[in-house]
């Protein structure tokens, strides 16, 4: 069954690299409206459907050896800055938010449904990494540490890295609490620049303003404000801070919350949704 795969301009010209970001339509799952390509083992979907979806996705990526898909390296994704360096299929399940390799015919994968997937590729040493960058991973500097781990394990230089930030929730929709802003502002000197505030509308207040008069100047109580985080910019700035050239970073313009026709969104769908996969592998 055909499925649409998104590819990044920053990585598309590397002949030795297989990569892609999955989308929603075109799979074997039937629990999220129509036939969808859910790639996560969710509570609502069947393992049979998800396994069929994964095989279809891997085949369309081109990660095939003698008719069989390459081994997929998956993580038990936990809120952390843990990054694993692998040279083969691990003997036990890995937990963390990132995985890197220099070994061919391994498919590194990350699951998302609003958080950002990030793929890094070292163009000189043929090394790759995939990372899960939600706000918690981002505030823990997951992609910054990913660049550092690639340097430690493979000798990667930031100037040789190309980076792709896949689809995720964007600043237009990513409403967060003040505690999130506090954490970013305590970690990054540019933290305040990653947020914007919007006053919440209140139709009752607008129609009957006298009901909300207070003794405070200028005579009206303040409306609460919604805070929105630009997670894409946060990760782009982290990459630039490590020495990755801005011209070598591409970011998908697609917001998961805006485009539930094409992508899964945990927030927009109130937790009942599938998962997309970002994957990267090295051709032999």
N, C-alpha and C positions, 0 to 999 in steps of 0.2 A: 504494500500500500504506500502510495506516495506521501511525502511529508515535506513541508517547506523548512529549509534550514537557512538561517541567517549567517552570513560570513562578514568578517571585518576587513575593511580596506587596508588597514595597517598590516594585516597578516596574509592577505590573499596572494601576494606576490612571492611568498616563500615556497619553492617547489617541494621542499622536504617536509613541510608541515601539513597535517590534516587538522582542521578545526571547524567548529560550528556551534551555533546556539539554536536549540530547538524552539519550535513554536507550538501553538495549540492544535490547529486542525490536522486532520489526516491520519489519525491513529485507530487503534482497536478498542479504546476505552469508550464506554457509553454512559458513564455516571455523571459527567460534567456537561451534558448538553451536546447532542450530536455525537460524531465519532471524533475523539480527541486523542492527542499523543501525550498522555500522561506518562512521565518517565520516573515517577516516584512511587514507592510502595505506600500509598495512603490508606487510611482506614476505610474509605468508601469503595476503592477499586479492587479488582481481583489481581492476584499475582500473575495469573496466566496472561491477562490483557497487558499488564505492564511489561512483562518479559517479551511479549510479541512486539510491543512498541519499541522497546530498547533494541531489539534485533533489527527492526526496520530502520531505526535511526542510525545505528552503527553501519549498516550496509549502505545507506544513502550517503553517509560521510565518506565512505570508501575505505573504512578500517576493516579490511577483509584480508585474510591470509589463507590460501587454499580452500576457499569457500566458507571459512569460518570467521566470525568477528574476532578482532583482537581482544585480549583480556582487558576488562574495564577495571580501573582502580577507583573504587568508591570510598567515601568517608562517612563515618557516623558523625554528622555535622553537629558540633557542640560549640557554644559561645566561648571562643578562645582565640589565641593567636598561634595555635599549634600548627606547624608545617612539617610534612613528612617528605624525606628524600627517598625515592624508591628506585631500585634497579631491576625489579621483577615483581611478580605477584606476591604480596605479603602472605605470611603463614596465618596471620590473624587479622581481624578487622581493625582498621585504623580509625582514630577519632581526631577531629580537628577541623580546621578551616582552610587548609591549603596542602597541595602536594606538588612536588617537582620531580623531574627525571631527565636523564640524558639517554635513556634506553629506548631503542626503536620498538615498534609493534606493541606499545602499551597505550591504552587510551585513558588519560587522566580526566576525571569528571567531577562536576559540582552541580548540585540541584538547587534551584531557586524558584521563588514565586513572588518576588518583589525585591529581595536583596539583589545586589549587583554581582554577576559573575565576571571575573577578570582573568584574562589569559595573557601570559607573558611568554615571549619567545626570544632567545638569545640567537641572533642571526649569525654569529661567528662560531659558537661552540655547539650549536644545535641542541640546546637545552630548553625546556619548557616548564611552565608552572600554571596551575589553575587555582583560583582563590575565591572564597565566598566572602563578600564584603557587604554585610548589612551594617547598621549603625554601630553595633557592638564590635564587630570585627574591624570596622574602619577606625573607631576611636582607639582600638588596640594596635593600630598601624599594620594591619595584616599585609597589605601590598608592599608597604615599605620594608617590612621584615621579609617578605617574599623575595624582593630584590637582593636583600642581604644574604638570605640562605642560598640563592642561586650563585652568588659570588663566592660564598664559603665552600659550596660543594663542587662547583664547576669552573670557578674562576671568571664568572660572568662580569662584564663591565657594563654599567648602566647605559653608556653611549651606544652599546650594541643591542639594546633591548627594544623590541616593538611590543606595544601593549594594546589590548582591546578590552574595552568595558562594554559588556553586553546589556541587553534590555533589563530594566529594573524600574522601580518606582522613582519618579523624578520630583524635582522641587515643586512642581505644580500641584502635586497631590500628597507629598510626604509630610503629613501633619504629625508633629512630635510634641512631647511635653517639655517644660522648662528644664527638667533634670537632664535631658539629652543635650540641650544647648550648653548647660553648665559644664558637662563633661568635655565637650568639644572645645569650649573656650579655655578650659584649664589645660588642655593638651596641645593646642595649636595656636600660635600667635595670630593666625588669620581666622580663627574659629568663628568669630562673630560675623564674618563676611559670608559664611556658608548658610546663614539663616535669613529669612524674611518674615515679617509680621503682617498679618491682615486682621483688621477688626472684624469680629463676628457681627453679622447683621441680626437685628432683632426687630421684626415687623411691628410688634406691639409697642416697643419703645419709640419707633419712628412715627407711629400713628398718634400715640398719646405721650408726648415728651414730658408734660407736666407731672405725670405720675412718678417720674424718676428724678425729680428735682431733689437736690441735696444741699446741705449748707456749704459744700466745698466749691471753691472757685473752679471753673467759671459757672458753677451752679448745677452741673449734671455729673452723675457718677460715671466713671469710665467703663466702657464696654470691655469685656475680656478680649484678648487677642489670640489668634491662632498663629502657631509657629510652624514654618515649613523649612525642612532641611534639604539642601542640594547635595545629595549623596554622590552624584557623579562628579561634581566639582571637587568634593572632598578627596575622592580617590585620585583624580587627575593631579591635584596639587601634591598629594603624597608622592606620586610617581615622579613628578618634576623635581621635588625636593631631593630625591635620591640621585638625580642626574639623568633620568630618562628624558630625551628631547621631546618637547611639546609636539613637534611635527610627527613623532613616532607613536603618538597616542590617539586612538580613535575611540569614539563612544557612540553607542547606538542612540538614535533620537527617539526611540520608542519607549513610552512610559507604560508599564504593565497595568497600572490602575486605570489609565485612559483607554487602553486597547485590549479589553477582555475578549474582543472578537478574535484576536490574534495570539494573545498571551494569557497565561494564568496569573491571577493576582490574589494573594492571600487576603489583603486588606479589602479590596473592592468586593470580593466574594465572601467576606465574613468567615474566612477560615475553611470553607468547604470548596476546595479546588485542587487541581492537579499540580504537578511540578514540571518545570522545564529543566533542561540539562545543557550545560556548557561542557564541551569536550575538546581535547587537543591530543594529538599523537604525532610521533616522528616516523616518517617512512624509512625503511631500511635502505 
